[in-house]
């Protein structure tokens, strides 16, 4: 479990287990790819499916030893906590409704948590997880992984350095088309659970993709949502939860903006974007062109800043693996998240100092709870005809 670093020293790989993410599960495989890229994490245990046969077969397929493949996450938490070589963190990649109970079991066992978004399906569960993580003194990160892109990190640095001036408006959007037809009613696995209130929670589109747009807008701008006015609707007749959301946001420090989320917009496969404007300049980033950042100083021609290029910031350079014009993308950004999370968890568990600048780059349980509060406030606002509703967590 030891690997060599670039300075010639050696370090222990972080031992992790995974709950969910068995065969034919989309996001579990993505997490495994991302955690492998920097060779700092060893996946050694798993409860990969609630079906025992599928759990065992999935574990065998990815090289987890049979004795560390579990049919139940509670048994996994207990057994791994008792092992001298047990896991140090659990990765949770299940449907939304299971996030809170699984995270609770592992926190209670003294194991750190890496949880997929949303943190939970209810605000009460989110608040309980924040309290438990603090009480147990465990690190808890939430895979709002788009914060790992180099040019997203650069945009944050520029905004925090005051290059935009006083921030006036903050906008995030995530637009897809994969739910334009009623594939959930036809039994498509990924669509079916995401539109089921019992498993997805109060909102489908906001919990699935809207929280990513919300988190990125907040991450780059440094602003929190104060209040929201929301219009949520279902474009596909008979669908049990919303598939579109238009949310007006009043951010802290006086900024205004919007969060737009849609999964029924033909022509948009996976269109994530953030636009932030100040009284001096504006920044625009798009997931379709993740290597670029549009920077517009008022009164000057817009500049396109390129990852690894002459205008790169320190943080952007740190998380870049390749020189400019050697493309990096989604997996590399996800891997940046995992590399930083591994460093934070490893330092914390060894009693070492956790770099606060590094920790600020990795969404934690508070950021996850802010997303849950945003979703809950938007649902409440929509039910009240778009009334302005408090959206700030804590």
Buried (B, 14 or more C-beta within 10 A) or exposed (E): EEEEEEEEEEBBBBBBBBBBBBBEBEBBBBBBBBBBBBEBBBBBBBBBBBEEEBBBBBBEEBEBEEEBBBBBBBEBBBBBBEEEEBBBBBBBBBBBBBBBBBBBBBBBBBBBBBBBBBBBBBBEBBBBBBEBBEEBEBBBBBBBBBBBBBBBBBBBBBBEEEBBBEBBBBBBBBBBBBBBEBBBBEEBEBBBBBBBEEBBBBBBBBBBBBBBBBBBBBBBBBBBBBBBBBBBEBBBEEBEBBBBBBBBBBBBEEBEBBBBBBBBBEEBEEBBBBBBBBEBBBBBBBBEEBBBBBBBBEEEEEEEBBBBBEBBBEBBEBBBEEEEEEEBEBBBBBBBBBBBBBBBBBBBBEEEEBEEEBBEBBBBBBBBBBBBBBBBBBBBBBEEEBEBBEBBBE
